[in-house]
Amino acid sequence: MQGREAKYYRRLSGKEVECLLCPHHCRIADGRTGRCRSRRNREGTLYSEVYANPCALAVDPVEKKPLYHFHPGTKCFSIACTGCNFRCLNCQNHTISQVRPDEVAYMHLPPEEVVALCVKHHCPGIAYTYTEPLTYLEYVTDTARLAHEQGLWNILVSAGYVCSQPLQDLLPVLDAANIDLKAFDDRVYREVCGGQLAVVLDTLAAMRDAGVWLEITNLLIPGVNDGADVIRCMCQWLAANGFAKAPLHFSRFFPQYRMRHLQPTPLHTLRMARQIALDAGIERVYLGNV
C-alpha cells in the first residue's frame, strides 16, 4: 500500500513529523501513524496510505447522505477510504473507520477512474462518505477537481474536524455537505468523540460563507446529548448564525460499537427535538432512522 505523500505536515527533528491536517496536530514518529491510522511517517515523510485505495464503493440515493434539498431524486457515486480522526463510542461504521487501511479489503482507484465510474453508472455526482473523508483530503480534492471538469458535483459527508487551510483548499470544488454535529456540548465532543465543538462550528461557518449547500445531522443519544436545553442552545445558535434555512436532521440512535448498553432513542425525544428546532426558527427539520 504505497499511497502518496501527504500535504499539510511539517518535518521535525529525528525524522518525526507533525501532521497539520486536523486540530489534533499529531506528532508522528518514524514508522507510526496518526490518530486517523491512514497517514504514516516513513523516514520523515508523511504519506496518505489510502490515497487512491478506497475500501468501499456504492451507488446511493442522494437522500441517504442525508441530503433532502440537493438534487433530490438523483443518485450519487459513493466512495470511502478507511480512517477517521474521531473515536466516537457509537460509531456505526467502525469496521472501516476505526481500522488501519491494511486491515480491510481495498482496491486501487486513481481519481480519474473514480470519475469514469461515476459517469459509467450515470451518476451526476460523487459523495465522499461512510468514514471521514477529511482524513484523505488529498484524494478527495484531486478527485473533486476532475469531477468538476466533467460537470459532476461533489458531496462531502463529514464530522467537519479539520484545520482552516486544508478546508479552504477543498471548498472551491465542494458543492454540498452534510455535517454531523455530534452535540452542542464540548464535554460530549471530548469524552465521546475525542474532539472540540468549536472546530466543527468554524467548519460550518466556512462552508456557509463559501456558498456550499449545507444540511446538518444531529444523532440523539439517550442520556448523552438529548437534553432539551442542549438541543435548544444548538438550534438557537444555528438560527442566529445563518443556518435557519439549512435542513436539520435529527437521527435516531441504535446501540452500536462501544455504546451497546444504551437503548434506542425514544420517538418522543425526536419529536421534542423537532418542535424545539421549529420554535427556534429552523425552517426544515427531519427525523431519521425512524
Beta strands, then each sheet from edge to edge (+ up, - down):
strand 1: 4-5
strand 2: 9-11
strand 3: 17-19
strand 4: 27-28
strand 5: 39-42
strand 6: 45-48
strand 7: 56-61
strand 8: 75-80
strand 9: 125-128
strand 10: 153-158
strand 11: 176-180
strand 12: 213-220
strand 13: 248-252
strand 14: 285-288
sheet 1: 1+ 6- 5+
sheet 2: 2+ 3- 4+
sheet 3: 7+ 8- 9- 10- 11- 12- 13- 14-
end
